[in-house]
Amino acid sequence: MISEWKQLQLKLKERFGSEMDPDAILFMIGLQELDKPNRKYKKDEKIDIIHIGVCTVLAPYGFYEYKGRDDDDWPHWELKENIPFLEPKQQNKLMTEALVDYFKRNGFLD
């Protein structure tokens, strides 16, 4: 049986034409949340966009709470609970689970 993570990766590859690692998926989610897809971003802005993606997928786990948008219309989050120290493998597992949950909540995965 194919894992939900692999299923998500296959669906995204079908939709966008190439494989996407977690950072690319977080960037895509961040862009969607930012709602300003049609412009070029500087490197530091791209990091901020990935952070928006991280906050978005981890909010349902109680780590972040959405606070609203600033004067430049960028979304902001508040850290509600420190993310515990995790080994890289555990971090990857948390993030892939959070990404799968995000796409399930949004009807992209069955």
C-alpha positions as CSV (number, residue, x, y, z in Angstrom):
1,M,0.0,0.0,0.0
2,I,1.3,3.5,-0.9
3,S,1.9,5.9,2.0
4,E,-0.2,9.1,2.1
5,W,3.0,11.1,1.8
6,K,3.9,9.2,-1.4
7,Q,0.3,9.6,-2.7
8,L,0.6,13.4,-2.0
9,Q,3.9,13.6,-3.9
10,L,2.5,11.7,-6.9
11,K,-0.6,14.0,-7.0
12,L,1.5,17.1,-6.8
13,K,3.8,15.8,-9.5
14,E,0.8,15.1,-11.8
15,R,-0.5,18.6,-11.1
16,F,2.8,20.6,-11.4
17,G,4.9,18.4,-13.6
18,S,7.8,17.7,-11.2
19,E,8.6,16.2,-7.9
20,M,8.3,18.5,-4.9
21,D,10.2,18.2,-1.6
22,P,8.7,19.4,1.7
23,D,10.4,22.9,1.3
24,A,8.9,23.3,-2.2
25,I,5.5,22.3,-0.9
26,L,5.8,24.7,2.1
27,F,6.7,27.5,-0.3
28,M,3.7,26.7,-2.5
29,I,1.4,26.8,0.6
30,G,3.0,30.0,1.8
31,L,2.4,31.6,-1.6
32,Q,-1.2,30.5,-1.6
33,E,-1.6,32.0,1.9
34,L,0.2,35.2,0.9
35,D,-2.1,35.5,-2.1
36,K,0.6,37.3,-4.2
37,P,1.8,34.7,-6.6
38,N,2.6,36.8,-9.7
39,R,5.7,38.6,-8.6
40,K,9.4,37.9,-8.1
41,Y,10.6,37.5,-4.5
42,K,14.0,38.1,-3.0
43,K,15.8,35.3,-1.1
44,D,14.7,36.6,2.3
45,E,11.1,36.9,1.2
46,K,11.2,33.3,-0.1
47,I,12.3,32.2,3.4
48,D,9.4,34.2,4.9
49,I,7.0,32.6,2.5
50,I,8.2,29.1,3.6
51,H,7.7,30.3,7.2
52,I,4.1,31.2,6.3
53,G,3.7,27.6,5.0
54,V,5.2,26.2,8.1
55,C,2.9,28.2,10.4
56,T,-0.1,27.3,8.2
57,V,0.5,23.5,8.4
58,L,1.5,23.5,12.1
59,A,-1.3,25.8,13.4
60,P,-3.8,22.9,13.7
61,Y,-1.2,21.2,16.0
62,G,-1.4,24.1,18.4
63,F,2.1,25.5,17.7
64,Y,1.0,28.7,15.9
65,E,-2.1,31.0,15.9
66,Y,-3.0,33.3,13.0
67,K,-3.0,36.9,14.1
68,G,-3.8,38.8,10.9
69,R,-2.1,40.8,8.2
70,D,0.3,43.7,8.4
71,D,0.3,46.9,6.5
72,D,2.0,45.2,3.5
73,D,-0.8,42.5,3.6
74,W,1.6,39.7,4.8
75,P,0.0,37.2,7.2
76,H,1.4,36.9,10.7
77,W,1.4,34.1,13.2
78,E,2.1,33.9,16.9
79,L,4.0,31.1,18.4
80,K,1.7,29.5,20.9
81,E,3.7,26.5,22.0
82,N,7.4,25.8,21.4
83,I,8.0,23.0,19.0
84,P,10.0,20.4,21.0
85,F,13.5,19.5,20.0
86,L,13.3,16.8,17.4
87,E,16.0,14.8,15.6
88,P,16.1,15.5,11.8
89,K,14.2,12.2,11.1
90,Q,11.5,13.2,13.6
91,Q,11.3,16.7,12.2
92,N,10.8,15.3,8.7
93,K,8.1,12.9,10.0
94,L,6.2,15.8,11.8
95,M,6.4,18.0,8.7
96,T,5.3,15.3,6.2
97,E,2.4,14.4,8.5
98,A,1.4,18.0,8.8
99,L,1.6,18.5,5.0
100,V,-0.6,15.4,4.4
101,D,-3.1,16.7,7.0
102,Y,-3.2,20.1,5.3
103,F,-4.0,18.6,1.9
104,K,-6.6,16.3,3.4
105,R,-8.3,19.2,5.2
106,N,-8.3,21.1,1.8
107,G,-9.8,18.2,-0.1
108,F,-6.7,17.5,-2.2
109,L,-6.2,14.0,-0.7
110,D,-8.9,11.4,0.0
